[in-house]
């Protein structure tokens, strides 16, 4: 049986905005097995990045638990969290803003080695090895951010995340700001990392083609909640939730001859500070049933082995 590395239990993150409560992440539960690439997809504003930042403890949670390798980290302070930082690393969406523009790349990478108490000799050897691993030469070390391309910087961001030998990497839209050809290189690198190093990852994206290609399990988020979750192949071949169906129908065709009808959702996404009664997707749902969908919030339930859906109309 696979071992669970991360378990999220009823995680909630609210923000106070003008004396109102914004429900960014609402009662999310999931588990990530060791060696798995777990995908999170959904429209902009659905809570994907906030969920990722809560898991990494970059944001304090309002309610719920974050368990990493059997240890509950939810209420650890920053000093206590430092022990776990080396095991949990993050690759951010914008590679240009994730490096200090005043530092050379060499200084930025050596700073990480200093934080994790890696000796200078070991640090230089490790940095050289990691640069080779991500397909770069050490001639990038004396250069600054402004002298490098987005693809080079994202490779360096991955190399930097690997310095402390992490068990888990949170990748937040790591390819969305890159050209398509560079995206493919970064994705191949990510898959190689999983295969050679046995890394566990959470991959946050709105690009369904990418998620289908590299993830083992996918969760679909809508307005702060998971509405569907399943192994990748099952989700894309047996999609059940009407919101997931609309998302997947917008995915580019694998073959031009495919006859896939695009599902256009009507209406706007409800305000996260003024959620509708019952199912929060009901104002846009083509299957809406009065008295059922607006009665109470549907709970995520298992409809087949490993396939979870949050919908009153799906048993």
Buried (B, 14 or more C-beta within 10 A) or exposed (E): EEEBBBBBBEBBBBBEEEEEBBBBBBBBBBBBBBBBBBBBBBBEBBBBBBBBBBBBBEBEBBBBBBBBBEEEBBEBEEEEBEEBBBBBBBBBBBBBEBBEEEBBBBBBBBBBBEEEEBEEEEBBEBBEEBBEBBEBEEEBBEEBBEEBEBBBBBBBBBBBBBBBEBBBBBBBBBBBBBEEEBBBBBBEBBBEBBEEBEBBBBBBBBBBEBBBBBBBBBBBBBBBBBBBBBBBEBBBEEBBBBBBBBBBBEBEEEEEEEEEEEBEBEEEBBEBBEBBEBBBBBBBBEBBEEEBBBBEBBEBEEBEEEBBBBBBBBE
